[in-house]
């Protein structure tokens, strides 16, 4: 069976790519690389955050728990 690839933009404006074929041990990652490189930086961040939310939900977590870590520090110059 030959691989077939389909690309389209969904109703939310997101790029959707599908590949139908047989997965083999020696499968190169060209499909994955092409997909991620075809996205803008904003689209990559959105997709990454959706993956984070999905993984967190699968572990039974509350999506409101998810926050970027914020570290606050104060530096003062010594006088001397």
C-alpha positions as semicolon CSV with decimal commas, in nm:
position;residue;x (nm);y (nm);z (nm)
1;X;0,000;0,000;0,000
2;X;0,141;0,340;-0,098
3;X;0,132;0,626;0,151
4;X;-0,125;0,895;0,083
5;X;-0,099;1,241;0,239
6;X;-0,385;1,487;0,278
7;X;-0,356;1,854;0,381
8;X;-0,634;2,101;0,454
9;X;-0,727;2,395;0,678
10;X;-1,006;2,314;0,927
11;X;-1,293;2,541;1,036
12;X;-1,074;2,697;1,308
13;X;-0,803;2,786;1,057
14;X;-0,567;2,508;1,170
15;X;-0,354;2,306;0,931
16;X;-0,452;1,940;0,932
17;X;-0,223;1,683;0,771
18;X;-0,293;1,311;0,759
19;X;-0,088;1,027;0,622
20;X;-0,233;0,686;0,552
21;X;0,004;0,398;0,499
22;X;0,195;0,122;0,671
23;X;0,418;0,221;0,961
24;X;0,753;0,045;0,951
25;X;1,047;0,029;1,189
26;X;1,265;0,221;0,943
27;X;1,006;0,496;0,894
28;X;1,176;0,830;0,852
29;X;1,023;1,129;1,024
30;X;0,991;1,340;0,710
31;X;0,612;1,366;0,750
32;X;0,643;1,496;1,106
33;X;0,923;1,735;1,012
34;X;0,725;1,870;0,715
35;X;0,418;1,923;0,937
36;X;0,595;2,112;1,215
37;X;0,804;2,321;0,974
38;X;0,492;2,426;0,782
39;X;0,348;2,594;1,094
40;X;0,415;2,947;1,213
41;X;0,567;3,004;1,557
42;X;0,224;3,093;1,698
43;X;0,069;2,779;1,551
44;X;0,347;2,564;1,700
45;X;0,296;2,717;2,045
46;X;-0,081;2,665;2,021
47;X;-0,036;2,301;1,916
48;X;0,220;2,243;2,191
49;X;-0,010;2,390;2,456
50;X;-0,301;2,172;2,333
51;X;-0,074;1,868;2,379
52;X;0,015;1,982;2,733
53;X;-0,355;2,027;2,820
54;X;-0,448;1,689;2,674
55;X;-0,170;1,506;2,860
56;X;-0,263;1,682;3,186
57;X;-0,632;1,595;3,142
58;X;-0,546;1,230;3,069
59;X;-0,368;1,220;3,407
60;X;-0,685;1,353;3,573
61;X;-0,553;1,703;3,625
62;X;-0,754;2,023;3,628
63;X;-0,669;2,247;3,331
64;X;-0,688;2,550;3,562
65;X;-0,379;2,415;3,743
66;X;-0,165;2,470;3,434
67;X;0,041;2,784;3,451
68;X;0,379;2,891;3,325
69;X;0,629;2,898;3,609
70;X;0,714;3,247;3,721
71;X;1,026;3,313;3,921
72;X;1,081;3,653;4,075
73;X;1,426;3,767;4,179
74;X;1,575;4,092;4,288
75;X;1,935;4,190;4,226
76;X;2,098;4,476;4,409
77;X;2,434;4,623;4,324
78;X;2,681;4,639;4,610
79;X;2,822;4,978;4,684
80;X;3,183;4,968;4,757
